[in-house]
Amino acid sequence: MPAHPDAGAVRVRAAEPAEIDHLAKVWYDGWQDAHCHILPAELTRIRTLESFRDRLRAVLPHVRVAGPFPTPVGFCIAKGDELYQLYVSAKARGSGVAAALMADAEARLAAAGVELAWLACAIGNERAARFYEKSGWRRARTVVYQPDASDGAPLEVWRYEKRLP
Ligand SMILES: CC(C)(COP(=O)(O)OP(=O)(O)OC[C@H]1O[C@@H](n2cnc3c(N)ncnc32)[C@H](O)[C@@H]1OP(=O)(O)O)[C@@H](O)C(=O)NCCC(=O)NCCS
């Protein structure tokens, strides 16, 4: 059951190559909103719009989006057993878009045979943490995490887990 009553009305689909620039901006803006005041300044320096564009290009077949082509309002990326990224533009937060993206990702992970999914949440990202908890995820523990090979020092994050049906 999605964590928002309007989530069922939101259609989630595969991202198109023509949407990469727009999605990079959604990611960049969301990263600034959620992380620039709680993560080291070094990370803020390397999280450029171009860096998000490159990461999206590299994982495009795994990117799922919600909202109209070519300006989706949110996206989610799952890889392996990890819910790797979830970003919704500020104007679409609280609307059920995040819950729809999450439900789609969980269904895809479960269909791929994942029984225990996990995700990393920056320590102090309270809105995301609240969202994960109301979506049935459990904060398991604090772990050391390196989201991208080109990053500097690994970070401590909250590891969330969810057992999938
Ligand atoms: C995380 C994210 C996808 C969640 O989507 P959302 O649409 O904002 O989620 P919702 O509004 O349904 O749920 C967020 C909850 O946090 C609450 N909340 C809002 N601000 C909060 C804060 N500062 N501290 C704690 N809770 C907060 C909301 O009230 C809501 O809870 P409620 O439904 O019980 O009232 C979205 O906020 C986002 O894209 N944030 C920026 C990027 C990000 O942090 N991504 C996750 C990286 S780990």
The ligand as an SDF file (V2000), in Angstrom:
LIG
                    3D

 48 50  0  0  0  0  0  0  0  0999 V2000
   12.6040   12.5810   -0.0050 C   0  0  0  0  0  0  0  0  0  0  0  0
   11.4510   12.9030   -0.9440 C   0  0  0  0  0  0  0  0  0  0  0  0
   11.5570   12.0610   -2.2130 C   0  0  0  0  0  0  0  0  0  0  0  0
   10.1400   12.5390   -0.2040 C   0  0  0  0  0  0  0  0  0  0  0  0
    9.0440   12.9190   -1.0200 O   0  0  0  0  0  0  0  0  0  0  0  0
    7.9100   13.9010   -0.4210 P   0  0  0  0  0  0  0  0  0  0  0  0
    6.9040   14.1160   -1.4840 O   0  0  0  0  0  0  0  0  0  0  0  0
    8.6000   15.0950    0.1440 O   0  0  0  0  0  0  0  0  0  0  0  0
    7.3280   12.9780    0.7230 O   0  0  0  0  0  0  0  0  0  0  0  0
    6.0200   13.2290    1.5910 P   0  0  0  0  0  0  0  0  0  0  0  0
    5.6490   14.6810    1.6160 O   0  0  0  0  0  0  0  0  0  0  0  0
    4.9800   12.2510    1.1410 O   0  0  0  0  0  0  0  0  0  0  0  0
    6.5530   12.7660    3.0130 O   0  0  0  0  0  0  0  0  0  0  0  0
    7.5000   13.5290    3.7180 C   0  0  0  0  0  0  0  0  0  0  0  0
    7.1180   13.5760    5.1780 C   0  0  0  0  0  0  0  0  0  0  0  0
    8.1110   14.3140    5.9060 O   0  0  0  0  0  0  0  0  0  0  0  0
    7.4600   15.3660    6.6040 C   0  0  0  0  0  0  0  0  0  0  0  0
    8.4180   16.4600    6.6920 N   0  0  0  0  0  0  0  0  0  0  0  0
    8.4950   17.5770    5.9370 C   0  0  0  0  0  0  0  0  0  0  0  0
    9.5540   18.3150    6.3320 N   0  0  0  0  0  0  0  0  0  0  0  0
   10.1340   17.6480    7.3580 C   0  0  0  0  0  0  0  0  0  0  0  0
   11.2380   17.8990    8.2080 C   0  0  0  0  0  0  0  0  0  0  0  0
   12.0010   18.9950    8.0610 N   0  0  0  0  0  0  0  0  0  0  0  0
   11.5450   16.9930    9.1620 N   0  0  0  0  0  0  0  0  0  0  0  0
   10.8120   15.8770    9.3070 C   0  0  0  0  0  0  0  0  0  0  0  0
    9.7370   15.5810    8.5470 N   0  0  0  0  0  0  0  0  0  0  0  0
    9.4070   16.4600    7.5870 C   0  0  0  0  0  0  0  0  0  0  0  0
    6.2230   15.6540    5.8220 C   0  0  0  0  0  0  0  0  0  0  0  0
    5.2590   16.3230    6.6080 O   0  0  0  0  0  0  0  0  0  0  0  0
    5.7950   14.2400    5.4490 C   0  0  0  0  0  0  0  0  0  0  0  0
    5.2740   13.5360    6.5580 O   0  0  0  0  0  0  0  0  0  0  0  0
    3.6740   13.3840    6.7980 P   0  0  0  0  0  0  0  0  0  0  0  0
    3.1030   12.8110    5.5430 O   0  0  0  0  0  0  0  0  0  0  0  0
    3.5970   12.4860    7.9780 O   0  0  0  0  0  0  0  0  0  0  0  0
    3.1690   14.7830    7.0620 O   0  0  0  0  0  0  0  0  0  0  0  0
   11.4250   14.4230   -1.3260 C   0  0  0  0  0  0  0  0  0  0  0  0
   11.2120   15.1970   -0.1610 O   0  0  0  0  0  0  0  0  0  0  0  0
   12.7040   14.8870   -2.0080 C   0  0  0  0  0  0  0  0  0  0  0  0
   12.8900   14.6950   -3.2070 O   0  0  0  0  0  0  0  0  0  0  0  0
   13.6040   15.5240   -1.2090 N   0  0  0  0  0  0  0  0  0  0  0  0
   14.8600   16.0510   -1.7400 C   0  0  0  0  0  0  0  0  0  0  0  0
   15.7840   14.9440   -2.1960 C   0  0  0  0  0  0  0  0  0  0  0  0
   16.0180   13.8670   -1.1600 C   0  0  0  0  0  0  0  0  0  0  0  0
   16.2050   14.1200    0.0280 O   0  0  0  0  0  0  0  0  0  0  0  0
   16.0220   12.6180   -1.6480 N   0  0  0  0  0  0  0  0  0  0  0  0
   16.3120   11.4700   -0.8220 C   0  0  0  0  0  0  0  0  0  0  0  0
   17.7730   11.2540   -0.7490 C   0  0  0  0  0  0  0  0  0  0  0  0
   18.1710   10.0120    0.5030 S   0  0  0  0  0  0  0  0  0  0  0  0
  1  2  1  0
  2  3  1  0
  2  4  1  0
  2 36  1  0
  4  5  1  0
  5  6  1  0
  6  7  2  0
  6  8  1  0
  6  9  1  0
  9 10  1  0
 10 11  2  0
 10 12  1  0
 10 13  1  0
 13 14  1  0
 14 15  1  0
 15 16  1  0
 15 30  1  0
 16 17  1  0
 17 18  1  0
 17 28  1  0
 18 19  1  0
 18 27  1  0
 19 20  2  0
 20 21  1  0
 21 22  1  0
 21 27  2  0
 22 23  1  0
 22 24  2  0
 24 25  1  0
 25 26  2  0
 26 27  1  0
 28 29  1  0
 28 30  1  0
 30 31  1  0
 31 32  1  0
 32 33  2  0
 32 34  1  0
 32 35  1  0
 36 37  1  0
 36 38  1  0
 38 39  2  0
 38 40  1  0
 40 41  1  0
 41 42  1  0
 42 43  1  0
 43 44  2  0
 43 45  1  0
 45 46  1  0
 46 47  1  0
 47 48  1  0
M  END
$$$$
